[in-house]
């Protein structure tokens, strides 16, 4: 069982780069956590590079504006990469194909500045999924008929946010990953643009090297996140250490936000088939 540590400073000196999840670690979609921001700023002040790595389906520039509205200081991070950035790279690689956007209108910024042609599901060449149209009231089951129509046409799906659920305030809402998983289970072809898959980590490490002026060895990189499915798995796939934050999406599974239970934590990690380097309730210096 990995140690449950009270302070980030106990680990920080051993690493040069921190690849930090955003939603669930730095904020919960409604409120930023000052302690987490302070911890990352202190790490940067000691010479480390911090790259935010998020499964948001929007471009990183727009995510940055959201962070500013939530009062996350710009000094908290050196750079950021989003699933939206990876999705845009996939779209650019398919310049003559039309696409159907499955998701809310607020995510349309992922297409900004790109030469794309949006088409109805019946005529599009492939699908870009950024989430449920109304994630406040809908569930993946509401999309069964849509997914069946996609499967009948053998449409390829780009999943712009591999998260299944995310915190919004004090509740969980479904994300694009839930629809992508359902489509893949039905036999559909899916490309997941974010964590836990390598492309987003490779982009993040390039940004970290640019910020630091040098590359860091994988033994000097620590990923931080609150999801075993995306954050833990992604870090281990890349061969880098991982710090698990318990007060995020797995809070109820591990015994609550205030006092995580060691037995429950062990069960979550056993089910994931991997262990983090360490565990914290909330990121703080």
C-alpha positions as a Markdown table, in Angstrom:
| # | Residue | x | y | z |
|---|---|---|---|---|
| 1 | Unk | 0.0 | 0.0 | 0.0 |
| 2 | Unk | 1.5 | 3.4 | -0.9 |
| 3 | Unk | 2.0 | 5.9 | 1.9 |
| 4 | Unk | -0.7 | 8.5 | 2.7 |
| 5 | Unk | 1.3 | 11.7 | 3.0 |
| 6 | Unk | 0.0 | 15.1 | 4.4 |
| 7 | Unk | 2.3 | 17.4 | 2.4 |
| 8 | Unk | 3.4 | 17.6 | -1.2 |
| 9 | Unk | 6.8 | 19.0 | -0.1 |
| 10 | Unk | 7.8 | 15.5 | 1.0 |
| 11 | Unk | 7.8 | 14.4 | -2.6 |
| 12 | Unk | 8.5 | 17.6 | -4.6 |
| 13 | Unk | 12.3 | 17.7 | -4.2 |
| 14 | Unk | 12.6 | 14.3 | -6.0 |
| 15 | Unk | 11.2 | 15.6 | -9.3 |
| 16 | Unk | 11.9 | 18.2 | -11.9 |
| 17 | Unk | 8.5 | 18.0 | -13.8 |
| 18 | Unk | 5.0 | 17.7 | -12.6 |
| 19 | Unk | 2.2 | 16.7 | -15.0 |
| 20 | Unk | -0.8 | 17.8 | -13.1 |
| 21 | Unk | -4.4 | 17.0 | -13.7 |
| 22 | Unk | -6.7 | 20.0 | -13.5 |
| 23 | Unk | -10.3 | 19.1 | -12.8 |
| 24 | Unk | -10.4 | 17.2 | -9.5 |
| 25 | Unk | -6.9 | 18.4 | -8.3 |
| 26 | Unk | -6.8 | 22.2 | -8.9 |
| 27 | Unk | -10.5 | 22.9 | -9.0 |
| 28 | Unk | -13.9 | 21.0 | -9.0 |
| 29 | Unk | -15.5 | 22.9 | -11.9 |
| 30 | Unk | -16.9 | 25.5 | -9.6 |
| 31 | Unk | -14.2 | 26.5 | -7.1 |
| 32 | Unk | -10.4 | 26.6 | -7.3 |
| 33 | Unk | -8.5 | 25.1 | -4.4 |
| 34 | Unk | -5.9 | 27.7 | -3.1 |
| 35 | Unk | -3.9 | 25.0 | -1.3 |
| 36 | Unk | -3.3 | 23.1 | -4.6 |
| 37 | Unk | -2.4 | 26.3 | -6.5 |
| 38 | Unk | 0.0 | 27.3 | -3.7 |
| 39 | Unk | 1.7 | 23.9 | -3.7 |
| 40 | Unk | 2.4 | 24.0 | -7.4 |
| 41 | Unk | 3.6 | 27.6 | -7.3 |
| 42 | Unk | 6.0 | 26.6 | -4.5 |
| 43 | Unk | 7.3 | 23.7 | -6.6 |
| 44 | Unk | 7.9 | 26.1 | -9.6 |
| 45 | Unk | 9.7 | 28.6 | -7.3 |
| 46 | Unk | 12.1 | 25.8 | -6.5 |
| 47 | Unk | 12.9 | 25.2 | -10.1 |
| 48 | Unk | 10.4 | 22.6 | -11.2 |
| 49 | Unk | 8.2 | 22.8 | -14.3 |
| 50 | Unk | 4.4 | 22.3 | -14.0 |
| 51 | Unk | 2.4 | 21.3 | -17.1 |
| 52 | Unk | -1.4 | 21.0 | -16.7 |
| 53 | Unk | -2.6 | 17.9 | -18.6 |
| 54 | Unk | -6.4 | 17.8 | -18.9 |
| 55 | Unk | -9.0 | 15.7 | -20.6 |
| 56 | Unk | -11.0 | 18.8 | -21.4 |
| 57 | Unk | -12.3 | 18.6 | -25.0 |
| 58 | Unk | -11.6 | 22.3 | -25.5 |
| 59 | Unk | -8.3 | 23.9 | -26.7 |
| 60 | Unk | -5.9 | 24.7 | -23.9 |
| 61 | Unk | -6.2 | 28.4 | -24.5 |
| 62 | Unk | -9.9 | 28.3 | -23.7 |
| 63 | Unk | -9.2 | 26.1 | -20.6 |
| 64 | Unk | -6.7 | 28.7 | -19.5 |
| 65 | Unk | -9.4 | 31.4 | -19.7 |
| 66 | Unk | -11.7 | 29.1 | -17.6 |
| 67 | Unk | -8.9 | 28.7 | -15.0 |
| 68 | Unk | -8.6 | 32.5 | -14.8 |
| 69 | Unk | -12.3 | 32.9 | -14.2 |
| 70 | Unk | -11.9 | 30.4 | -11.3 |
| 71 | Unk | -9.0 | 32.5 | -9.9 |
| 72 | Unk | -6.3 | 29.9 | -10.6 |
| 73 | Unk | -3.2 | 32.1 | -10.7 |
| 74 | Unk | -1.3 | 32.0 | -14.0 |
| 75 | Unk | 1.8 | 31.4 | -12.0 |
| 76 | Unk | 0.5 | 28.0 | -11.0 |
| 77 | Unk | 1.7 | 26.4 | -14.2 |
| 78 | Unk | 4.2 | 26.8 | -17.0 |
| 79 | Unk | 2.1 | 25.3 | -19.8 |
| 80 | Unk | -0.9 | 23.2 | -20.5 |
| 81 | Unk | -2.1 | 20.5 | -23.0 |
| 82 | Unk | -5.7 | 19.4 | -23.4 |
| 83 | Unk | -7.5 | 16.5 | -25.1 |
| 84 | Unk | -8.9 | 19.3 | -27.3 |
| 85 | Unk | -5.4 | 20.0 | -28.5 |
| 86 | Unk | -4.9 | 16.3 | -29.5 |
| 87 | Unk | -8.4 | 16.3 | -31.1 |
| 88 | Unk | -7.4 | 19.3 | -33.2 |
| 89 | Unk | -4.3 | 17.4 | -34.4 |
| 90 | Unk | -6.5 | 14.5 | -35.4 |
| 91 | Unk | -8.8 | 16.8 | -37.4 |
| 92 | Unk | -5.9 | 18.4 | -39.1 |
| 93 | Unk | -4.8 | 15.0 | -40.3 |
| 94 | Unk | -8.1 | 14.4 | -42.0 |
| 95 | Unk | -8.4 | 17.6 | -44.1 |
| 96 | Unk | -10.8 | 16.4 | -46.8 |
| 97 | Unk | -13.2 | 14.6 | -44.5 |
| 98 | Unk | -16.5 | 15.9 | -43.0 |
| 99 | Unk | -17.4 | 15.3 | -39.4 |
| 100 | Unk | -20.4 | 15.2 | -37.1 |
| 101 | Unk | -20.0 | 16.9 | -33.7 |
| 102 | Unk | -21.6 | 14.9 | -30.9 |
| 103 | Unk | -21.6 | 17.2 | -27.9 |
| 104 | Unk | -22.7 | 20.5 | -26.5 |
| 105 | Unk | -22.4 | 23.7 | -28.5 |
| 106 | Unk | -20.1 | 25.2 | -25.8 |
| 107 | Unk | -17.4 | 22.8 | -27.0 |
| 108 | Unk | -17.5 | 24.1 | -30.6 |
| 109 | Unk | -14.3 | 26.1 | -29.9 |
| 110 | Unk | -12.3 | 22.8 | -30.6 |
| 111 | Unk | -13.0 | 23.5 | -34.3 |
| 112 | Unk | -12.1 | 27.2 | -34.2 |
| 113 | Unk | -9.6 | 28.2 | -36.9 |
| 114 | Unk | -9.7 | 24.7 | -38.5 |
| 115 | Unk | -10.8 | 24.0 | -42.1 |
| 116 | Unk | -13.6 | 21.7 | -41.1 |
| 117 | Unk | -17.0 | 20.9 | -42.6 |
| 118 | Unk | -19.7 | 19.8 | -40.2 |
| 119 | Unk | -22.3 | 17.5 | -41.5 |
| 120 | Unk | -25.4 | 15.6 | -40.2 |
| 121 | Unk | -24.7 | 12.1 | -38.8 |
| 122 | Unk | -26.3 | 10.6 | -41.9 |
| 123 | Unk | -23.6 | 12.0 | -44.3 |
| 124 | Unk | -20.5 | 12.7 | -42.1 |
| 125 | Unk | -17.3 | 10.8 | -42.6 |
| 126 | Unk | -16.5 | 10.5 | -38.9 |
| 127 | Unk | -17.6 | 11.7 | -35.5 |
| 128 | Unk | -15.9 | 14.0 | -32.9 |
| 129 | Unk | -17.5 | 13.4 | -29.5 |
| 130 | Unk | -16.9 | 16.0 | -26.8 |
| 131 | Unk | -19.6 | 15.0 | -24.4 |
| 132 | Unk | -23.3 | 14.7 | -23.8 |
| 133 | Unk | -25.4 | 17.6 | -25.2 |
| 134 | Unk | -27.0 | 18.1 | -21.8 |
| 135 | Unk | -24.8 | 16.5 | -19.1 |
| 136 | Unk | -26.9 | 17.9 | -16.3 |
| 137 | Unk | -29.9 | 15.6 | -17.1 |
| 138 | Unk | -28.8 | 13.0 | -19.8 |
| 139 | Unk | -27.1 | 9.6 | -19.3 |
| 140 | Unk | -25.2 | 7.5 | -21.9 |
| 141 | Unk | -28.3 | 5.3 | -22.2 |
| 142 | Unk | -30.1 | 8.3 | -23.9 |
| 143 | Unk | -27.6 | 8.0 | -26.7 |
| 144 | Unk | -28.1 | 4.3 | -27.5 |
| 145 | Unk | -30.1 | 5.0 | -30.7 |
| 146 | Unk | -27.5 | 7.6 | -31.9 |
| 147 | Unk | -24.6 | 5.1 | -31.3 |
| 148 | Unk | -26.5 | 2.4 | -33.2 |
| 149 | Unk | -26.9 | 4.7 | -36.2 |
| 150 | Unk | -23.2 | 5.5 | -36.0 |
| 151 | Unk | -22.4 | 1.8 | -35.8 |
| 152 | Unk | -24.6 | 1.0 | -38.8 |
| 153 | Unk | -22.5 | 3.3 | -40.9 |
| 154 | Unk | -19.2 | 2.1 | -39.3 |
| 155 | Unk | -18.2 | 5.6 | -38.4 |
| 156 | Unk | -14.9 | 6.2 | -36.7 |
| 157 | Unk | -15.2 | 8.3 | -33.4 |
| 158 | Unk | -12.7 | 10.7 | -32.0 |
| 159 | Unk | -13.3 | 10.9 | -28.2 |
| 160 | Unk | -12.3 | 14.4 | -27.2 |
| 161 | Unk | -12.5 | 13.7 | -23.5 |
| 162 | Unk | -11.8 | 10.1 | -22.3 |
| 163 | Unk | -13.1 | 10.8 | -18.8 |
| 164 | Unk | -16.2 | 8.8 | -18.0 |
| 165 | Unk | -17.4 | 11.2 | -15.2 |
| 166 | Unk | -16.1 | 14.4 | -13.7 |
| 167 | Unk | -17.0 | 16.4 | -10.6 |
| 168 | Unk | -19.1 | 19.6 | -11.0 |
| 169 | Unk | -19.4 | 21.1 | -7.6 |
| 170 | Unk | -20.7 | 18.3 | -5.4 |
| 171 | Unk | -22.0 | 16.0 | -8.0 |
| 172 | Unk | -20.7 | 13.8 | -10.9 |
| 173 | Unk | -21.6 | 14.3 | -14.5 |
| 174 | Unk | -21.0 | 12.1 | -17.5 |
| 175 | Unk | -18.3 | 12.9 | -20.1 |
| 176 | Unk | -17.5 | 11.9 | -23.6 |
| 177 | Unk | -15.6 | 8.9 | -22.4 |
| 178 | Unk | -18.8 | 7.3 | -21.3 |
| 179 | Unk | -20.2 | 7.5 | -24.8 |
| 180 | Unk | -17.0 | 6.4 | -26.3 |
| 181 | Unk | -16.8 | 3.3 | -24.1 |
| 182 | Unk | -20.4 | 2.4 | -24.9 |
| 183 | Unk | -19.7 | 2.8 | -28.7 |
| 184 | Unk | -16.5 | 0.7 | -28.4 |
| 185 | Unk | -18.3 | -2.0 | -26.5 |
| 186 | Unk | -20.9 | -2.1 | -29.3 |
| 187 | Unk | -18.1 | -2.7 | -31.8 |
| 188 | Unk | -17.4 | 0.8 | -32.9 |
| 189 | Unk | -13.9 | 2.2 | -33.6 |
| 190 | Unk | -12.7 | 4.9 | -31.2 |
| 191 | Unk | -9.6 | 7.0 | -30.9 |
| 192 | Unk | -9.3 | 8.5 | -27.4 |
| 193 | Unk | -7.5 | 11.9 | -27.6 |
| 194 | Unk | -6.5 | 12.3 | -23.9 |
| 195 | Unk | -5.4 | 10.4 | -20.9 |
| 196 | Unk | -4.5 | 7.6 | -20.4 |
| 197 | Unk | -3.1 | 7.4 | -24.0 |
| 198 | Unk | 0.4 | 8.4 | -25.0 |
| 199 | Unk | -0.1 | 11.3 | -27.4 |
| 200 | Unk | -1.2 | 13.8 | -24.7 |
| 201 | Unk | 1.7 | 12.8 | -22.4 |
| 202 | Unk | 4.2 | 13.2 | -25.3 |
| 203 | Unk | 2.9 | 16.7 | -26.0 |
| 204 | Unk | 3.0 | 17.5 | -22.3 |
| 205 | Unk | 6.6 | 16.4 | -21.9 |
| 206 | Unk | 7.7 | 18.4 | -25.0 |
| 207 | Unk | 6.1 | 21.5 | -23.4 |
| 208 | Unk | 7.9 | 20.7 | -20.1 |
| 209 | Unk | 11.2 | 20.5 | -21.9 |
| 210 | Unk | 10.6 | 23.8 | -23.6 |
| 211 | Unk | 9.7 | 25.5 | -20.3 |
| 212 | Unk | 12.8 | 24.1 | -18.5 |
| 213 | Unk | 15.2 | 24.4 | -21.4 |
| 214 | Unk | 16.0 | 20.7 | -21.1 |
| 215 | Unk | 14.4 | 17.3 | -21.1 |
| 216 | Unk | 13.8 | 15.5 | -17.8 |
| 217 | Unk | 14.4 | 11.8 | -17.3 |
| 218 | Unk | 11.2 | 9.8 | -16.6 |
| 219 | Unk | 12.5 | 9.1 | -13.1 |
| 220 | Unk | 12.3 | 12.9 | -12.5 |
| 221 | Unk | 8.7 | 13.2 | -13.7 |
| 222 | Unk | 5.6 | 12.9 | -11.4 |
| 223 | Unk | 2.1 | 12.8 | -12.6 |
| 224 | Unk | -0.7 | 14.0 | -10.3 |
| 225 | Unk | -4.4 | 13.2 | -10.6 |
| 226 | Unk | -7.6 | 11.9 | -9.1 |
| 227 | Unk | -8.6 | 9.1 | -11.5 |
| 228 | Unk | -7.2 | 5.6 | -11.5 |
| 229 | Unk | -8.7 | 5.0 | -15.0 |
| 230 | Unk | -7.1 | 7.9 | -16.7 |
| 231 | Unk | -4.4 | 9.5 | -14.5 |
| 232 | Unk | -2.9 | 6.4 | -12.8 |
| 233 | Unk | -3.1 | 4.2 | -15.9 |
| 234 | Unk | -1.6 | 6.9 | -18.1 |
| 235 | Unk | 1.3 | 7.6 | -15.8 |
| 236 | Unk | 2.1 | 3.9 | -15.5 |
| 237 | Unk | 1.8 | 3.5 | -19.3 |
| 238 | Unk | 4.4 | 6.2 | -19.7 |
| 239 | Unk | 6.6 | 4.7 | -17.0 |
| 240 | Unk | 6.4 | 7.7 | -14.6 |
| 241 | Unk | 5.5 | 8.0 | -11.0 |
| 242 | Unk | 2.0 | 9.0 | -9.9 |
| 243 | Unk | 0.5 | 10.9 | -6.9 |
| 244 | Unk | -3.1 | 10.0 | -6.3 |
| 245 | Unk | -5.5 | 12.6 | -4.9 |
| 246 | Unk | -8.3 | 11.0 | -3.0 |
| 247 | Unk | -10.8 | 13.9 | -2.7 |
| 248 | Unk | -11.7 | 13.8 | -6.4 |
| 249 | Unk | -14.0 | 11.5 | -8.4 |
| 250 | Unk | -13.1 | 8.4 | -6.2 |
| 251 | Unk | -13.8 | 10.1 | -2.9 |
| 252 | Unk | -16.9 | 8.1 | -2.0 |
| 253 | Unk | -15.3 | 4.8 | -3.0 |
| 254 | Unk | -12.3 | 5.4 | -0.7 |
| 255 | Unk | -14.3 | 6.3 | 2.4 |
| 256 | Unk | -15.1 | 10.0 | 1.9 |
| 257 | Unk | -13.3 | 13.3 | 1.2 |
| 258 | Unk | -12.0 | 13.9 | 4.7 |
| 259 | Unk | -10.7 | 10.5 | 5.9 |
| 260 | Unk | -9.9 | 8.0 | 3.1 |
| 261 | Unk | -9.9 | 4.4 | 4.3 |
| 262 | Unk | -6.8 | 2.3 | 3.6 |
| 263 | Unk | -8.7 | -0.8 | 2.9 |
| 264 | Unk | -11.0 | 0.9 | 0.4 |
| 265 | Unk | -8.0 | 2.5 | -1.2 |
| 266 | Unk | -6.3 | -0.9 | -1.5 |
| 267 | Unk | -9.4 | -2.3 | -3.2 |
| 268 | Unk | -9.5 | 0.6 | -5.7 |
| 269 | Unk | -5.8 | 0.1 | -6.6 |
| 270 | Unk | -6.2 | -3.7 | -6.8 |
| 271 | Unk | -9.1 | -3.3 | -9.2 |
| 272 | Unk | -7.0 | -0.9 | -11.3 |
| 273 | Unk | -4.1 | -3.3 | -11.3 |
| 274 | Unk | -1.5 | -0.7 | -10.3 |
| 275 | Unk | -0.3 | 1.4 | -7.4 |
| 276 | Unk | 0.6 | 5.1 | -7.1 |
| 277 | Unk | 3.9 | 6.3 | -5.6 |
| 278 | Unk | 1.9 | 8.0 | -2.9 |
| 279 | Unk | -1.5 | 9.2 | -1.8 |
| 280 | Unk | -2.8 | 12.6 | -0.6 |
| 281 | Unk | -6.2 | 13.7 | 0.4 |
| 282 | Unk | -5.7 | 17.0 | -1.2 |
| 283 | Unk | -2.7 | 18.6 | -2.9 |
| 284 | Unk | -1.1 | 21.0 | -0.4 |
| 285 | Unk | 2.5 | 22.0 | 0.3 |
